[in-house]
Amino acid sequence: MPDSSTDPKRAANPVSLLPGEPDVGDWTDKYFSRSKGIVQRFGDTPVTYAIFMRRPVVSAPGLMVQWIEQVAAARGVTFGIDLVHQEGRWVGAGEPILYLTGSFEHLVDLETLILQKLGAACVAAYNAFTMCVELPKVAFLAFDARHCASVGMAELMAYAASVGSARAQRKVGALGFVGNATNATAHYFGQTKGLGTMPHAIIGYAGSTVRAAEMFHEAYPEEDLTVLVDYYGREVSDTLEVCRRFPVLAAEGRLAVRLDTPGSRYMEGLDPTVAYQVLDRNAPDSIRGYRTEAELRHLVGAGVSASAIWFLRESLDKAGFSKVKIVGSSGFGPEKCRVMAIAEAPLDVVGTGSFLPADWHETYATADIIEYGGRKSVKVGREFLFRKESPA
């Protein structure tokens, strides 16, 4: 049964280009629209904005720049966009990401939307980059859409993950993000459609993990098979039953099991003592150095810990299913990925939406005008935003 086809116009008309120019006034801060009225009454002047963030990020301005250019075209004006840090570049705290020059009248009411389209994307790109660098041999899937507040945010986050991933691929040769969950934003990852197999609901619907796997394979026989194995708390038992049911797929490397055990319990066969033993066999250095409580939770705690992943890998290999892949999900943000790297966890794929910014106030981008009609001026304390003079 084929997937529903995607709309080829989606990539050319991203949701992030909304709102259109006629609706800008409805979505901008009122004091910016009042400022526009003042400038219209007393005379326009060319200005330059410096746009920056207060924390280190990875530059992800692409969708914002597209939107600015769209509005400029609709207004019949031209804006100068000087990207100090091109897409995918590391940006230090307080460093201008770009300078934006043009008519004060036509720029002043765009600030709200410019900042909305920049800050969160840059932080998400930073997080995605960090995760991919920590686990360079693991393929990531962007499962963020269900955690986003709107389709516009979902597009920004998919774009950001692709930017962070591309930087990790350049810097360390990481596999990075190879796909995502939705058709609409699959093009950011070089795909034509979203990736994914089954949610927990299909396991419950089928009545058993094996039957759910059979249903998926019957419905999509050409697709590789990834099966959730934690629904009944029988992660090891159900994994092996699925492998025995599909020995050809298992031998061909076309079968994967997804571990999504909740943090409220240990996976089948594990407890704190066994978890330490598993890591002592496979990654002893991970538990012999000083570890914080958070690190220990990811190493030997409940849920999808490093010990759980190693235990499942041991069980698969012992049963002769060494080519069956393991997909990890559940809270794989930058910190958890770093701990998984310490434990050399045998993950093949990570499905995650945890590159989304966790501390939202860190996503606040800021814009300040630094020149009015060629005259330098900025509020006291922001002089660091002035353009750096070129050395003689």
Stockholm file with secondary structure:
# STOCKHOLM 1.0

chainA/1-392         MPDSSTDPKRAANPVSLLPGEPDVGDWTDKYFSRSKGIVQRFGDTPVTYAIFMRRPVVSAPGLMVQWIEQVAAARGVTFGIDLVHQEGRWVGAGEPILYLTGSFEHLVDLETLILQKLGAACVAAYNAFTMCVELPKVAFLAFDARHCASVGMAELMAYAASVGSARAQRKVGALGFVGNATNATAHYFGQTKGLGTMPHAIIGYAGSTVRAAEMFHEAYPEEDLTVLVDYYGREVSDTLEVCRRFPVLAAEGRLAVRLDTPGSRYMEGLDPTVAYQVLDRNAPDSIRGYRTEAELRHLVGAGVSASAIWFLRESLDKAGFSKVKIVGSSGFGPEKCRVMAIAEAPLDVVGTGSFLPADWHETYATADIIEYGGRKSVKVGREFLFRKESPA
#=GR chainA/1-392 SS CCCCCCCTTTTTSCGGGCSCGGGHHHHSCHHHHHHHHHHHHHCCCEEEEEEEESSCEECCCHHHHHHHHHHHHHHTCCCEEEESSCTTCEECTTCCSEEEEEEHHHHGGGHHHHHHTTHHHHHHHHHHHHHHHHSTTSEEEECCGGGSSSHHHHHHHHHHHHHHHHHHHHHHCCCEEEEESCSTTGGGGTCSSCCCCCCHHHHHHHSSHHHHHHHHHHHCTTSCEEEECCTTSCHHHHHHHHHHHCHHHHHTTCEEEEECCCTTSCCTTCCHHHHHHHHHHHCTHHHHSCCCHHHHHHHHSSSSCHHHHHHHHHHHHHTTCTTCEEEEESSCCHHHHHHHHHTTCCCSEEEECTTSCSSGGGGCEEEEEEEETTEECCCTTCGGGSCCCCCC
#=GC SS_cons         CCCCCCCTTTTTSCGGGCSCGGGHHHHSCHHHHHHHHHHHHHCCCEEEEEEEESSCEECCCHHHHHHHHHHHHHHTCCCEEEESSCTTCEECTTCCSEEEEEEHHHHGGGHHHHHHTTHHHHHHHHHHHHHHHHSTTSEEEECCGGGSSSHHHHHHHHHHHHHHHHHHHHHHCCCEEEEESCSTTGGGGTCSSCCCCCCHHHHHHHSSHHHHHHHHHHHCTTSCEEEECCTTSCHHHHHHHHHHHCHHHHHTTCEEEEECCCTTSCCTTCCHHHHHHHHHHHCTHHHHSCCCHHHHHHHHSSSSCHHHHHHHHHHHHHTTCTTCEEEEESSCCHHHHHHHHHTTCCCSEEEECTTSCSSGGGGCEEEEEEEETTEECCCTTCGGGSCCCCCC
//
